[in-house]
Structures are given as structure tokens and as C-alpha cells.
Amino acid sequence: MDWRTYIHSDSKILLGKPVVKGTRLSVEFILGLFAEGWTEQQVIQSYPTLSAPAIQAVFAFAAECLKDDVFYTPLLSTEAR
């Protein structure tokens, strides 16, 4: 699966965090739901803008990041300067 079809990053949306295209739902948020025990059905029912392929893309993106030792770093620091 090519996750790029469903996942993108825009500095104007959630400070550039990777999100599912057409939503403000970050990859981090969706993975967190699954980590808390949510099922795919629960996620789609609660967030109907998501689809099964978009959820699969979230996992494909995470897997590629881990495989390549690439970790997301925020575009903007939250620390006061």
C-alpha cells in the first residue's frame, strides 16, 4: 500500500503533524485509539470521514517510519524561546 495516497503533512494543519488527507485526524491520534483498544469499526463509526484503506495507510506509514528509523519531529517547537 502506498500510504502517500491517504497521509500528508501541511504546516497549516496541526503544526505539520502527519494527518489523514481531508481530515484533522493525526496519525498519532489514530494509532492512540488502537493502542487504547478501539476496533476498526469503532474508529470508523466515531470518525466517519475515515475509511478502512485510510486506517491501513496509517499503519503502513508508521511501519515505514520505524523501518527506516525515521521519526517525525514537529516543524515548530513548543518550547518558549
Backbone as JSON, one array per atom type, in Angstrom:
{
  "sequence": "MDWRTYIHSDSKILLGKPVVKGTRLSVEFILGLFAEGWTEQQVIQSYPTLSAPAIQAVFAFAAECLKDDVFYTPLLSTEAR",
  "N": [[0.84, -1.19, 0.0], [0.49, 2.21, -0.82], [0.99, 4.62, 1.3], [1.03, 7.33, 0.92], [-1.09, 8.14, -0.58], [-3.09, 8.59, 1.22], [-2.08, 9.87, 3.52], [-0.7, 12.9, 4.68], [1.29, 15.87, 5.24], [0.97, 19.11, 6.42], [2.01, 22.29, 7.13], [0.11, 24.06, 8.04], [-1.85, 22.62, 9.22], [-2.48, 21.15, 12.21], [0.09, 21.85, 13.14], [1.79, 20.7, 11.27], [1.85, 17.97, 11.71], [1.66, 14.57, 10.61], [-1.3, 13.72, 8.94], [-4.5, 12.2, 8.15], [-5.5, 12.67, 4.88], [-7.75, 15.29, 4.1], [-8.82, 15.47, 6.59], [-8.52, 16.43, 10.07], [-7.33, 14.6, 11.59], [-4.76, 13.14, 13.19], [-2.04, 10.9, 12.48], [-0.81, 9.99, 14.78], [-2.9, 10.32, 16.68], [-4.84, 8.49, 15.73], [-3.44, 6.04, 15.87], [-3.16, 6.0, 18.61], [-5.81, 5.56, 19.43], [-6.19, 2.9, 18.65], [-4.24, 1.75, 20.25], [-5.43, 2.08, 22.69], [-7.34, 0.16, 22.56], [-9.47, 0.36, 20.81], [-11.57, -0.76, 18.15], [-11.42, -1.27, 14.56], [-13.94, -0.87, 13.5], [-15.17, 0.69, 15.52], [-13.62, 3.01, 15.37], [-14.16, 3.92, 12.74], [-16.93, 4.29, 12.95], [-17.01, 6.35, 14.84], [-15.53, 8.32, 13.62], [-16.47, 9.12, 10.8], [-15.33, 10.16, 8.49], [-13.12, 8.73, 7.98], [-11.78, 5.85, 6.3], [-11.53, 2.31, 5.74], [-9.23, 1.74, 4.08], [-7.79, 4.13, 4.56], [-7.18, 3.9, 7.26], [-5.58, 1.64, 7.15], [-3.47, 2.78, 5.78], [-2.45, 4.47, 7.73], [-1.19, 2.65, 9.45], [0.66, 1.58, 7.63], [2.22, 3.83, 7.12], [3.31, 4.3, 9.69], [4.75, 1.9, 10.02], [6.64, 2.12, 7.96], [8.05, 4.39, 8.79], [9.21, 3.43, 11.16], [10.71, 1.3, 10.19], [12.6, 2.55, 8.57], [13.9, 4.01, 10.43], [12.99, 6.61, 10.75], [11.78, 9.32, 12.36], [9.09, 11.37, 13.23], [9.44, 14.82, 13.62], [8.33, 17.74, 15.15], [7.48, 20.64, 13.2], [7.41, 23.09, 14.35], [8.68, 24.28, 17.36], [7.52, 23.61, 20.65], [8.54, 24.74, 22.82], [9.24, 27.61, 24.76], [10.97, 30.4, 23.53]],
  "CA": [[0.0, 0.0, 0.0], [1.19, 3.49, -0.82], [0.33, 5.46, 2.31], [1.01, 8.73, 0.47], [-2.43, 8.41, -1.11], [-4.0, 8.92, 2.33], [-1.43, 10.59, 4.61], [0.14, 14.03, 4.27], [1.67, 16.82, 6.28], [0.83, 20.5, 5.99], [2.36, 23.11, 8.29], [-1.07, 24.81, 8.47], [-2.77, 21.68, 9.87], [-1.89, 20.5, 13.39], [1.53, 22.16, 13.2], [2.54, 19.86, 10.34], [1.82, 16.54, 12.03], [1.04, 13.76, 9.55], [-2.74, 13.52, 9.13], [-5.23, 11.59, 7.04], [-5.92, 13.73, 3.97], [-9.14, 15.71, 4.19], [-9.24, 15.48, 7.99], [-7.57, 16.95, 11.04], [-7.04, 13.43, 12.42], [-3.35, 12.81, 13.03], [-1.6, 9.5, 12.56], [-0.58, 9.75, 16.21], [-4.21, 10.18, 17.34], [-5.48, 7.24, 15.3], [-2.69, 4.94, 16.48], [-3.5, 6.02, 20.03], [-7.12, 4.92, 19.61], [-5.97, 1.45, 18.58], [-3.46, 1.38, 21.43], [-6.38, 2.04, 23.8], [-8.21, -0.99, 22.4], [-10.56, 0.59, 19.87], [-11.58, -1.6, 16.95], [-11.56, -0.5, 13.32], [-15.35, -0.49, 13.39], [-15.42, 1.8, 16.44], [-12.96, 4.2, 14.84], [-14.92, 4.39, 11.58], [-18.23, 4.8, 13.42], [-16.8, 7.62, 15.55], [-14.91, 9.27, 12.69], [-16.93, 8.61, 9.51], [-14.52, 10.64, 7.37], [-12.08, 7.72, 7.77], [-12.16, 4.62, 5.61], [-10.63, 1.19, 6.06], [-7.93, 1.94, 3.46], [-7.08, 5.23, 5.23], [-6.65, 3.34, 8.51], [-4.46, 0.78, 6.76], [-2.38, 3.69, 5.43], [-1.86, 4.94, 8.99], [-0.27, 1.61, 9.89], [1.74, 1.49, 6.64], [3.08, 4.99, 7.38], [4.04, 4.03, 10.93], [5.69, 0.82, 9.77], [7.75, 2.63, 7.15], [8.84, 5.28, 9.65], [10.0, 2.61, 12.08], [11.66, 0.51, 9.4], [13.67, 3.42, 8.09], [14.38, 4.8, 11.57], [12.61, 8.0, 10.55], [10.81, 9.7, 13.37], [8.51, 12.68, 13.0], [9.77, 15.9, 14.55], [7.46, 18.88, 14.85], [8.06, 21.74, 12.46], [7.5, 24.2, 15.28], [8.97, 23.86, 18.74], [6.54, 24.08, 21.63], [9.28, 25.36, 23.9], [9.36, 29.06, 24.67], [12.34, 30.81, 23.17]],
  "C": [[0.87, 1.24, 0.0], [0.45, 4.43, 0.12], [0.22, 6.91, 1.87], [-0.34, 9.13, -0.15], [-3.35, 8.96, -0.03], [-3.4, 9.82, 3.41], [-0.62, 11.75, 4.03], [0.42, 14.92, 5.46], [1.6, 18.22, 5.69], [1.08, 21.36, 7.22], [1.18, 23.91, 8.83], [-2.09, 23.93, 9.19], [-2.02, 20.97, 10.98], [-0.37, 20.65, 13.46], [2.38, 21.23, 12.33], [2.59, 18.39, 10.68], [1.21, 15.78, 10.86], [-0.42, 13.47, 9.89], [-3.3, 12.74, 7.95], [-5.75, 12.74, 6.18], [-7.42, 14.01, 4.13], [-9.68, 15.73, 5.61], [-8.2, 16.25, 8.81], [-7.23, 15.83, 12.04], [-5.6, 12.99, 12.17], [-3.12, 11.31, 13.11], [-1.43, 9.12, 14.02], [-1.89, 9.49, 16.95], [-4.86, 8.84, 17.0], [-4.76, 6.03, 15.89], [-3.0, 4.85, 17.97], [-4.84, 5.36, 20.32], [-6.96, 3.4, 19.6], [-5.18, 0.95, 19.78], [-4.34, 1.28, 22.67], [-7.39, 0.9, 23.67], [-9.39, -0.79, 21.47], [-10.44, -0.39, 18.71], [-11.7, -0.7, 15.71], [-13.0, -0.01, 13.16], [-15.67, 0.69, 14.29], [-14.81, 3.11, 15.92], [-13.76, 4.77, 13.67], [-16.29, 4.93, 11.98], [-18.08, 6.16, 14.09], [-16.25, 8.71, 14.64], [-15.23, 8.84, 11.26], [-16.17, 9.16, 8.3], [-13.37, 9.67, 7.07], [-12.65, 6.53, 7.03], [-11.18, 3.53, 6.03], [-9.28, 1.35, 5.37], [-7.12, 3.08, 4.11], [-6.47, 4.74, 6.54], [-5.47, 2.43, 8.2], [-3.24, 1.64, 6.41], [-1.68, 4.24, 6.66], [-0.83, 3.92, 9.48], [0.91, 1.45, 8.93], [2.74, 2.63, 6.84], [3.94, 4.74, 8.62], [5.1, 2.95, 10.73], [6.89, 1.3, 8.97], [8.65, 3.55, 7.97], [9.75, 4.48, 10.58], [11.07, 1.81, 11.34], [12.86, 1.34, 8.99], [14.3, 4.27, 9.2], [14.13, 6.28, 11.37], [11.54, 8.31, 11.59], [10.37, 11.13, 13.11], [9.0, 13.67, 14.06], [8.92, 17.1, 14.17], [8.2, 19.97, 14.09], [8.26, 22.95, 13.36], [7.74, 23.69, 16.68], [7.9, 24.41, 19.65], [7.22, 24.73, 22.83], [9.34, 26.86, 23.68], [10.81, 29.42, 24.35], [12.67, 32.14, 23.77]]
}
